[in-house]
């Protein structure tokens, strides 16, 4: 069952990407993208929508990734 859903997801992604001829996908290892990984894990625990405007969210600040 899992692979059928995953296959359907890939099919949808490929169909959507065909509308953006310049789009490029690439894999980034979790260890090299800790800020995004931490933010995604944090988002899974949220019950409500969350926005921030000035302060960096803790999952991003915890890995020390702050662009100035």
mmCIF file as gemmi writes it, N, C-alpha and C atoms, coordinates in Angstrom:
data_model
loop_
_atom_site.group_PDB
_atom_site.id
_atom_site.type_symbol
_atom_site.label_atom_id
_atom_site.label_alt_id
_atom_site.label_comp_id
_atom_site.label_asym_id
_atom_site.label_entity_id
_atom_site.label_seq_id
_atom_site.pdbx_PDB_ins_code
_atom_site.Cartn_x
_atom_site.Cartn_y
_atom_site.Cartn_z
_atom_site.occupancy
_atom_site.B_iso_or_equiv
_atom_site.pdbx_formal_charge
_atom_site.auth_seq_id
_atom_site.auth_asym_id
_atom_site.pdbx_PDB_model_num
ATOM 1 N N . UNK Axp A 1 ? 0.822 -1.196 0 1 0 ? 1 A 1
ATOM 2 C CA . UNK Axp A 1 ? 0 0 0 1 0 ? 1 A 1
ATOM 3 C C . UNK Axp A 1 ? 0.866 1.261 0 1 0 ? 1 A 1
ATOM 4 N N . UNK Axp A 2 ? 1.929 1.243 0.819 1 0 ? 2 A 1
ATOM 5 C CA . UNK Axp A 2 ? 2.805 2.409 0.932 1 0 ? 2 A 1
ATOM 6 C C . UNK Axp A 2 ? 3.403 2.785 -0.416 1 0 ? 2 A 1
ATOM 7 N N . UNK Axp A 3 ? 3.907 1.768 -1.145 1 0 ? 3 A 1
ATOM 8 C CA . UNK Axp A 3 ? 4.558 2.053 -2.413 1 0 ? 3 A 1
ATOM 9 C C . UNK Axp A 3 ? 3.575 2.555 -3.46 1 0 ? 3 A 1
ATOM 10 N N . UNK Axp A 4 ? 2.327 2.108 -3.397 1 0 ? 4 A 1
ATOM 11 C CA . UNK Axp A 4 ? 1.321 2.613 -4.327 1 0 ? 4 A 1
ATOM 12 C C . UNK Axp A 4 ? 1.09 4.098 -4.104 1 0 ? 4 A 1
ATOM 13 N N . UNK Axp A 5 ? 1.014 4.512 -2.835 1 0 ? 5 A 1
ATOM 14 C CA . UNK Axp A 5 ? 0.815 5.93 -2.529 1 0 ? 5 A 1
ATOM 15 C C . UNK Axp A 5 ? 2.036 6.741 -2.921 1 0 ? 5 A 1
ATOM 16 N N . UNK Axp A 6 ? 3.214 6.197 -2.671 1 0 ? 6 A 1
ATOM 17 C CA . UNK Axp A 6 ? 4.444 6.887 -3.025 1 0 ? 6 A 1
ATOM 18 C C . UNK Axp A 6 ? 4.564 7.021 -4.536 1 0 ? 6 A 1
ATOM 19 N N . UNK Axp A 7 ? 4.209 5.974 -5.254 1 0 ? 7 A 1
ATOM 20 C CA . UNK Axp A 7 ? 4.228 6.015 -6.713 1 0 ? 7 A 1
ATOM 21 C C . UNK Axp A 7 ? 3.265 7.064 -7.254 1 0 ? 7 A 1
ATOM 22 N N . UNK Axp A 8 ? 2.093 7.17 -6.638 1 0 ? 8 A 1
ATOM 23 C CA . UNK Axp A 8 ? 1.116 8.178 -7.05 1 0 ? 8 A 1
ATOM 24 C C . UNK Axp A 8 ? 1.654 9.581 -6.783 1 0 ? 8 A 1
ATOM 25 N N . UNK Axp A 9 ? 2.337 9.742 -5.654 1 0 ? 9 A 1
ATOM 26 C CA . UNK Axp A 9 ? 2.933 11.042 -5.333 1 0 ? 9 A 1
ATOM 27 C C . UNK Axp A 9 ? 3.984 11.413 -6.369 1 0 ? 9 A 1
ATOM 28 N N . UNK Axp A 10 ? 4.87 10.477 -6.709 1 0 ? 10 A 1
ATOM 29 C CA . UNK Axp A 10 ? 5.894 10.747 -7.723 1 0 ? 10 A 1
ATOM 30 C C . UNK Axp A 10 ? 5.265 11.109 -9.059 1 0 ? 10 A 1
ATOM 31 N N . UNK Axp A 11 ? 4.205 10.416 -9.414 1 0 ? 11 A 1
ATOM 32 C CA . UNK Axp A 11 ? 3.516 10.698 -10.67 1 0 ? 11 A 1
ATOM 33 C C . UNK Axp A 11 ? 2.963 12.121 -10.669 1 0 ? 11 A 1
ATOM 34 N N . UNK Axp A 12 ? 2.376 12.533 -9.551 1 0 ? 12 A 1
ATOM 35 C CA . UNK Axp A 12 ? 1.848 13.899 -9.434 1 0 ? 12 A 1
ATOM 36 C C . UNK Axp A 12 ? 2.968 14.936 -9.508 1 0 ? 12 A 1
ATOM 37 N N . UNK Axp A 13 ? 4.07 14.656 -8.833 1 0 ? 13 A 1
ATOM 38 C CA . UNK Axp A 13 ? 5.2 15.588 -8.852 1 0 ? 13 A 1
ATOM 39 C C . UNK Axp A 13 ? 5.736 15.744 -10.269 1 0 ? 13 A 1
ATOM 40 N N . UNK Axp A 14 ? 5.898 14.638 -10.969 1 0 ? 14 A 1
ATOM 41 C CA . UNK Axp A 14 ? 6.398 14.685 -12.348 1 0 ? 14 A 1
ATOM 42 C C . UNK Axp A 14 ? 5.441 15.473 -13.234 1 0 ? 14 A 1
ATOM 43 N N . UNK Axp A 15 ? 4.139 15.253 -13.053 1 0 ? 15 A 1
ATOM 44 C CA . UNK Axp A 15 ? 3.153 15.989 -13.853 1 0 ? 15 A 1
ATOM 45 C C . UNK Axp A 15 ? 3.228 17.495 -13.563 1 0 ? 15 A 1
ATOM 46 N N . UNK Axp A 16 ? 3.363 17.85 -12.291 1 0 ? 16 A 1
ATOM 47 C CA . UNK Axp A 16 ? 3.451 19.274 -11.94 1 0 ? 16 A 1
ATOM 48 C C . UNK Axp A 16 ? 4.758 19.892 -12.44 1 0 ? 16 A 1
ATOM 49 N N . UNK Axp A 17 ? 5.844 19.153 -12.331 1 0 ? 17 A 1
ATOM 50 C CA . UNK Axp A 17 ? 7.133 19.677 -12.791 1 0 ? 17 A 1
ATOM 51 C C . UNK Axp A 17 ? 7.155 19.911 -14.294 1 0 ? 17 A 1
ATOM 52 N N . UNK Axp A 18 ? 6.364 19.168 -15.027 1 0 ? 18 A 1
ATOM 53 C CA . UNK Axp A 18 ? 6.334 19.356 -16.48 1 0 ? 18 A 1
ATOM 54 C C . UNK Axp A 18 ? 5.82 20.747 -16.845 1 0 ? 18 A 1
ATOM 55 N N . UNK Axp A 19 ? 5.152 21.413 -15.92 1 0 ? 19 A 1
ATOM 56 C CA . UNK Axp A 19 ? 4.656 22.768 -16.16 1 0 ? 19 A 1
ATOM 57 C C . UNK Axp A 19 ? 5.724 23.825 -15.889 1 0 ? 19 A 1
ATOM 58 N N . UNK Axp A 20 ? 6.865 23.391 -15.336 1 0 ? 20 A 1
ATOM 59 C CA . UNK Axp A 20 ? 7.977 24.287 -15.023 1 0 ? 20 A 1
ATOM 60 C C . UNK Axp A 20 ? 9.251 23.727 -15.661 1 0 ? 20 A 1
ATOM 61 N N . UNK Axp A 21 ? 9.451 23.982 -16.949 1 0 ? 21 A 1
ATOM 62 C CA . UNK Axp A 21 ? 10.564 23.359 -17.671 1 0 ? 21 A 1
ATOM 63 C C . UNK Axp A 21 ? 11.942 23.671 -17.077 1 0 ? 21 A 1
ATOM 64 N N . UNK Axp A 22 ? 12.101 24.769 -16.388 1 0 ? 22 A 1
ATOM 65 C CA . UNK Axp A 22 ? 13.398 25.114 -15.82 1 0 ? 22 A 1
ATOM 66 C C . UNK Axp A 22 ? 13.631 24.559 -14.43 1 0 ? 22 A 1
ATOM 67 N N . UNK Axp A 23 ? 12.65 23.845 -13.88 1 0 ? 23 A 1
ATOM 68 C CA . UNK Axp A 23 ? 12.759 23.339 -12.51 1 0 ? 23 A 1
ATOM 69 C C . UNK Axp A 23 ? 13.786 22.214 -12.432 1 0 ? 23 A 1
ATOM 70 N N . UNK Axp A 24 ? 14.528 22.215 -11.333 1 0 ? 24 A 1
ATOM 71 C CA . UNK Axp A 24 ? 15.536 21.184 -11.099 1 0 ? 24 A 1
ATOM 72 C C . UNK Axp A 24 ? 15.363 20.667 -9.68 1 0 ? 24 A 1
ATOM 73 N N . UNK Axp A 25 ? 15.361 19.361 -9.497 1 0 ? 25 A 1
ATOM 74 C CA . UNK Axp A 25 ? 15.301 18.75 -8.174 1 0 ? 25 A 1
ATOM 75 C C . UNK Axp A 25 ? 16.652 18.132 -7.859 1 0 ? 25 A 1
ATOM 76 N N . UNK Axp A 26 ? 17.046 18.257 -6.606 1 0 ? 26 A 1
ATOM 77 C CA . UNK Axp A 26 ? 18.278 17.605 -6.189 1 0 ? 26 A 1
ATOM 78 C C . UNK Axp A 26 ? 18.143 17.174 -4.733 1 0 ? 26 A 1
ATOM 79 N N . UNK Axp A 27 ? 18.876 16.144 -4.375 1 0 ? 27 A 1
ATOM 80 C CA . UNK Axp A 27 ? 18.853 15.624 -3.007 1 0 ? 27 A 1
ATOM 81 C C . UNK Axp A 27 ? 19.873 16.364 -2.163 1 0 ? 27 A 1
ATOM 82 N N . UNK Axp A 28 ? 19.472 16.731 -0.955 1 0 ? 28 A 1
ATOM 83 C CA . UNK Axp A 28 ? 20.386 17.33 0.011 1 0 ? 28 A 1
ATOM 84 C C . UNK Axp A 28 ? 20.333 16.462 1.256 1 0 ? 28 A 1
ATOM 85 N N . UNK Axp A 29 ? 21.478 15.996 1.693 1 0 ? 29 A 1
ATOM 86 C CA . UNK Axp A 29 ? 21.529 15.14 2.874 1 0 ? 29 A 1
ATOM 87 C C . UNK Axp A 29 ? 21.032 15.891 4.1 1 0 ? 29 A 1
ATOM 88 N N . UNK Axp A 30 ? 20.342 15.193 4.984 1 0 ? 30 A 1
ATOM 89 C CA . UNK Axp A 30 ? 19.791 15.793 6.205 1 0 ? 30 A 1
ATOM 90 C C . UNK Axp A 30 ? 20.881 16.515 6.997 1 0 ? 30 A 1
ATOM 91 N N . UNK Axp A 31 ? 22.045 15.916 7.082 1 0 ? 31 A 1
ATOM 92 C CA . UNK Axp A 31 ? 23.14 16.501 7.856 1 0 ? 31 A 1
ATOM 93 C C . UNK Axp A 31 ? 23.586 17.848 7.29 1 0 ? 31 A 1
ATOM 94 N N . UNK Axp A 32 ? 23.33 18.071 6.027 1 0 ? 32 A 1
ATOM 95 C CA . UNK Axp A 32 ? 23.729 19.328 5.409 1 0 ? 32 A 1
ATOM 96 C C . UNK Axp A 32 ? 22.575 20.325 5.329 1 0 ? 32 A 1
ATOM 97 N N . UNK Axp A 33 ? 21.437 19.951 5.846 1 0 ? 33 A 1
ATOM 98 C CA . UNK Axp A 33 ? 20.285 20.844 5.816 1 0 ? 33 A 1
ATOM 99 C C . UNK Axp A 33 ? 19.522 20.728 7.134 1 0 ? 33 A 1
ATOM 100 N N . UNK Axp A 34 ? 20.242 20.859 8.24 1 0 ? 34 A 1
ATOM 101 C CA . UNK Axp A 34 ? 19.66 20.661 9.562 1 0 ? 34 A 1
ATOM 102 C C . UNK Axp A 34 ? 18.555 21.656 9.882 1 0 ? 34 A 1
ATOM 103 N N . UNK Axp A 35 ? 18.666 22.882 9.391 1 0 ? 35 A 1
ATOM 104 C CA . UNK Axp A 35 ? 17.633 23.879 9.679 1 0 ? 35 A 1
ATOM 105 C C . UNK Axp A 35 ? 16.29 23.453 9.095 1 0 ? 35 A 1
ATOM 106 N N . UNK Axp A 36 ? 16.278 23.03 7.846 1 0 ? 36 A 1
ATOM 107 C CA . UNK Axp A 36 ? 15.028 22.592 7.211 1 0 ? 36 A 1
ATOM 108 C C . UNK Axp A 36 ? 14.5 21.334 7.871 1 0 ? 36 A 1
ATOM 109 N N . UNK Axp A 37 ? 15.389 20.422 8.222 1 0 ? 37 A 1
ATOM 110 C CA . UNK Axp A 37 ? 14.967 19.18 8.873 1 0 ? 37 A 1
ATOM 111 C C . UNK Axp A 37 ? 14.325 19.483 10.231 1 0 ? 37 A 1
ATOM 112 N N . UNK Axp A 38 ? 14.973 20.344 11.015 1 0 ? 38 A 1
ATOM 113 C CA . UNK Axp A 38 ? 14.43 20.707 12.327 1 0 ? 38 A 1
ATOM 114 C C . UNK Axp A 38 ? 13.092 21.413 12.21 1 0 ? 38 A 1
ATOM 115 N N . UNK Axp A 39 ? 12.976 22.296 11.229 1 0 ? 39 A 1
ATOM 116 C CA . UNK Axp A 39 ? 11.721 23.022 11.029 1 0 ? 39 A 1
ATOM 117 C C . UNK Axp A 39 ? 10.604 22.079 10.593 1 0 ? 39 A 1
ATOM 118 N N . UNK Axp A 40 ? 10.916 21.114 9.733 1 0 ? 40 A 1
ATOM 119 C CA . UNK Axp A 40 ? 9.906 20.148 9.286 1 0 ? 40 A 1
ATOM 120 C C . UNK Axp A 40 ? 9.441 19.278 10.448 1 0 ? 40 A 1
ATOM 121 N N . UNK Axp A 41 ? 10.378 18.809 11.275 1 0 ? 41 A 1
ATOM 122 C CA . UNK Axp A 41 ? 10 18.009 12.441 1 0 ? 41 A 1
ATOM 123 C C . UNK Axp A 41 ? 9.138 18.819 13.399 1 0 ? 41 A 1
ATOM 124 N N . UNK Axp A 42 ? 9.478 20.083 13.584 1 0 ? 42 A 1
ATOM 125 C CA . UNK Axp A 42 ? 8.699 20.963 14.462 1 0 ? 42 A 1
ATOM 126 C C . UNK Axp A 42 ? 7.281 21.134 13.906 1 0 ? 42 A 1
ATOM 127 N N . UNK Axp A 43 ? 7.165 21.316 12.609 1 0 ? 43 A 1
ATOM 128 C CA . UNK Axp A 43 ? 5.855 21.534 11.98 1 0 ? 43 A 1
ATOM 129 C C . UNK Axp A 43 ? 4.934 20.335 12.161 1 0 ? 43 A 1
ATOM 130 N N . UNK Axp A 44 ? 5.494 19.146 12.187 1 0 ? 44 A 1
ATOM 131 C CA . UNK Axp A 44 ? 4.674 17.945 12.364 1 0 ? 44 A 1
ATOM 132 C C . UNK Axp A 44 ? 3.999 17.898 13.73 1 0 ? 44 A 1
ATOM 133 N N . UNK Axp A 45 ? 4.563 18.607 14.716 1 0 ? 45 A 1
ATOM 134 C CA . UNK Axp A 45 ? 4 18.6 16.069 1 0 ? 45 A 1
ATOM 135 C C . UNK Axp A 45 ? 2.988 19.72 16.29 1 0 ? 45 A 1
ATOM 136 N N . UNK Axp A 46 ? 2.821 20.603 15.319 1 0 ? 46 A 1
ATOM 137 C CA . UNK Axp A 46 ? 1.913 21.742 15.482 1 0 ? 46 A 1
ATOM 138 C C . UNK Axp A 46 ? 0.469 21.345 15.201 1 0 ? 46 A 1
ATOM 139 N N . UNK Axp A 47 ? -0.433 21.918 15.987 1 0 ? 47 A 1
ATOM 140 C CA . UNK Axp A 47 ? -1.859 21.73 15.741 1 0 ? 47 A 1
ATOM 141 C C . UNK Axp A 47 ? -2.45 22.909 14.978 1 0 ? 47 A 1
ATOM 142 N N . UNK Axp A 48 ? -1.823 24.065 15.11 1 0 ? 48 A 1
ATOM 143 C CA . UNK Axp A 48 ? -2.32 25.284 14.475 1 0 ? 48 A 1
ATOM 144 C C . UNK Axp A 48 ? -1.268 25.861 13.542 1 0 ? 48 A 1
ATOM 145 N N . UNK Axp A 49 ? -1.714 26.753 12.666 1 0 ? 49 A 1
ATOM 146 C CA . UNK Axp A 49 ? -0.8 27.45 11.77 1 0 ? 49 A 1
ATOM 147 C C . UNK Axp A 49 ? 0.101 28.365 12.589 1 0 ? 49 A 1
ATOM 148 N N . UNK Axp A 50 ? 1.324 28.494 12.17 1 0 ? 50 A 1
ATOM 149 C CA . UNK Axp A 50 ? 2.288 29.315 12.887 1 0 ? 50 A 1
ATOM 150 C C . UNK Axp A 50 ? 3.058 30.18 11.902 1 0 ? 50 A 1
ATOM 151 N N . UNK Axp A 51 ? 3.202 31.453 12.228 1 0 ? 51 A 1
ATOM 152 C CA . UNK Axp A 51 ? 3.986 32.376 11.4 1 0 ? 51 A 1
ATOM 153 C C . UNK Axp A 51 ? 4.958 33.108 12.299 1 0 ? 51 A 1
ATOM 154 N N . UNK Axp A 52 ? 6.092 33.487 11.749 1 0 ? 52 A 1
ATOM 155 C CA . UNK Axp A 52 ? 7.017 34.323 12.507 1 0 ? 52 A 1
ATOM 156 C C . UNK Axp A 52 ? 7.513 35.41 11.575 1 0 ? 52 A 1
ATOM 157 N N . UNK Axp A 53 ? 7.848 36.561 12.173 1 0 ? 53 A 1
ATOM 158 C CA . UNK Axp A 53 ? 8.24 37.709 11.357 1 0 ? 53 A 1
ATOM 159 C C . UNK Axp A 53 ? 9.59 38.288 11.738 1 0 ? 53 A 1
ATOM 160 N N . UNK Axp A 54 ? 9.956 38.243 12.99 1 0 ? 54 A 1
ATOM 161 C CA . UNK Axp A 54 ? 11.202 38.874 13.393 1 0 ? 54 A 1
ATOM 162 C C . UNK Axp A 54 ? 12.172 37.889 14.045 1 0 ? 54 A 1
ATOM 163 N N . UNK Axp A 55 ? 11.675 37.042 14.906 1 0 ? 55 A 1
ATOM 164 C CA . UNK Axp A 55 ? 12.551 36.1 15.585 1 0 ? 55 A 1
ATOM 165 C C . UNK Axp A 55 ? 12.667 34.813 14.776 1 0 ? 55 A 1
ATOM 166 N N . UNK Axp A 56 ? 13.834 34.248 14.798 1 0 ? 56 A 1
ATOM 167 C CA . UNK Axp A 56 ? 14.068 32.977 14.113 1 0 ? 56 A 1
ATOM 168 C C . UNK Axp A 56 ? 13.452 31.87 14.963 1 0 ? 56 A 1
ATOM 169 N N . UNK Axp A 57 ? 12.672 30.958 14.36 1 0 ? 57 A 1
ATOM 170 C CA . UNK Axp A 57 ? 12.068 29.878 15.144 1 0 ? 57 A 1
ATOM 171 C C . UNK Axp A 57 ? 13.146 28.994 15.775 1 0 ? 57 A 1
ATOM 172 N N . UNK Axp A 58 ? 12.849 28.477 16.946 1 0 ? 58 A 1
ATOM 173 C CA . UNK Axp A 58 ? 13.813 27.687 17.71 1 0 ? 58 A 1
ATOM 174 C C . UNK Axp A 58 ? 14.444 26.541 16.915 1 0 ? 58 A 1
ATOM 175 N N . UNK Axp A 59 ? 13.681 25.771 16.121 1 0 ? 59 A 1
ATOM 176 C CA . UNK Axp A 59 ? 14.325 24.676 15.398 1 0 ? 59 A 1
ATOM 177 C C . UNK Axp A 59 ? 15.416 25.149 14.433 1 0 ? 59 A 1
ATOM 178 N N . UNK Axp A 60 ? 15.309 26.369 13.944 1 0 ? 60 A 1
ATOM 179 C CA . UNK Axp A 60 ? 16.321 26.913 13.047 1 0 ? 60 A 1
ATOM 180 C C . UNK Axp A 60 ? 17.468 27.519 13.852 1 0 ? 60 A 1
ATOM 181 N N . UNK Axp A 61 ? 17.128 28.274 14.883 1 0 ? 61 A 1
ATOM 182 C CA . UNK Axp A 61 ? 18.148 28.907 15.713 1 0 ? 61 A 1
ATOM 183 C C . UNK Axp A 61 ? 19 27.861 16.426 1 0 ? 61 A 1
ATOM 184 N N . UNK Axp A 62 ? 18.409 26.718 16.776 1 0 ? 62 A 1
ATOM 185 C CA . UNK Axp A 62 ? 19.14 25.671 17.49 1 0 ? 62 A 1
ATOM 186 C C . UNK Axp A 62 ? 20.308 25.12 16.694 1 0 ? 62 A 1
ATOM 187 N N . UNK Axp A 63 ? 20.225 25.166 15.376 1 0 ? 63 A 1
ATOM 188 C CA . UNK Axp A 63 ? 21.342 24.662 14.556 1 0 ? 63 A 1
ATOM 189 C C . UNK Axp A 63 ? 22.283 25.783 14.151 1 0 ? 63 A 1
ATOM 190 N N . UNK Axp A 64 ? 21.98 27.003 14.59 1 0 ? 64 A 1
ATOM 191 C CA . UNK Axp A 64 ? 22.878 28.124 14.346 1 0 ? 64 A 1
ATOM 192 C C . UNK Axp A 64 ? 22.901 28.611 12.923 1 0 ? 64 A 1
ATOM 193 N N . UNK Axp A 65 ? 21.819 28.45 12.208 1 0 ? 65 A 1
ATOM 194 C CA . UNK Axp A 65 ? 21.758 28.898 10.819 1 0 ? 65 A 1
ATOM 195 C C . UNK Axp A 65 ? 20.931 30.177 10.774 1 0 ? 65 A 1
ATOM 196 N N . UNK Axp A 66 ? 21.635 31.289 10.757 1 0 ? 66 A 1
ATOM 197 C CA . UNK Axp A 66 ? 20.974 32.583 10.684 1 0 ? 66 A 1
ATOM 198 C C . UNK Axp A 66 ? 21.696 33.417 9.648 1 0 ? 66 A 1
ATOM 199 N N . UNK Axp A 67 ? 20.98 33.793 8.603 1 0 ? 67 A 1
ATOM 200 C CA . UNK Axp A 67 ? 21.57 34.646 7.562 1 0 ? 67 A 1
ATOM 201 C C . UNK Axp A 67 ? 21.392 36.097 7.937 1 0 ? 67 A 1
ATOM 202 N N . UNK Axp A 68 ? 22.417 36.874 7.76 1 0 ? 68 A 1
ATOM 203 C CA . UNK Axp A 68 ? 22.283 38.309 8.068 1 0 ? 68 A 1
ATOM 204 C C . UNK Axp A 68 ? 22.197 39.14 6.823 1 0 ? 68 A 1
